[in-house]
Amino acid sequence: MNVTISPQVRVLALAGLLAAVGLAASMLMLGHGHSKTRTTAVSTPATQTPKKTHATPVVRPATKPAAHAAKTPARARHHVKQAPKPTGFRGNAVYAQLPQALQWQLAHHKVVVVSVYNPRSDVDAISVAEAHAGAVDANAGFLLVSVLDNTVAGLLTALLPGGGLLPDPGVLIYRAPGDVALRLDGFADRSSVAQAATNALAGETGPDPTATVAAAPAAVPPAAPATTTTP
């Protein structure tokens, strides 16, 4: 069956086809335009110069120096504890061969009263008390020596000028640096010892410092007068 299309219909169809093609072309052009705009916006972003900011440095607390500072007082005390000791006592010069106890006394006192006694004798105890009191009165040093102590008495015996033995009881007056100024054999009371020490302090000695000076005997009370009876 043959269909015959009139010229008017053909013109309308061609016009419609051209309109559709034009619409499609315009839509395609609009699509390309949007893609270019977006590409340009992405590829060329707006650049802004950042402002310079002054950063404040953070100072951390020094933990190690603090620990070191905490240890400093302990070290200072340690140094204080390890400091050198002061020089020894600067007293009178003494002989090195003397017993140490006598050296110490002579270093502190110009004159020393040495009381020699026997601890087994009761009478010697009284002599020691009198000798000590006399040394105190004369402001002299005092040293007690037992004849049974060989470490001290033996050394003093060996150093006695002229030899001999120590008096028992007795008193030796030593003057720095360690010379025997006077020797009292036997019992000597308080005043006799004080006078002998005072004389030694003044530099006085007898005719012979090594000579033995006998102590004055104790006073004896006079006897009662005898009564006579007449027959």
Secondary structure as GFF3:
##gff-version 3
##sequence-region A 1 231
A	DSSP	alpha_helix	7	43	.	.	.	ID=ss1
A	DSSP	alpha_helix	63	81	.	.	.	ID=ss2
A	DSSP	alpha_helix	100	108	.	.	.	ID=ss3
A	DSSP	beta_strand	111	117	.	.	.	ID=ss4
A	DSSP	alpha_helix	122	137	.	.	.	ID=ss5
A	DSSP	beta_strand	141	146	.	.	.	ID=ss6
A	DSSP	pi_helix	150	154	.	.	.	ID=ss7
A	DSSP	alpha_helix	155	159	.	.	.	ID=ss8
A	DSSP	beta_strand	170	175	.	.	.	ID=ss9
A	DSSP	beta_strand	179	185	.	.	.	ID=ss10
A	DSSP	alpha_helix	190	201	.	.	.	ID=ss11
A	DSSP	beta_strand	212	214	.	.	.	ID=ss12
###
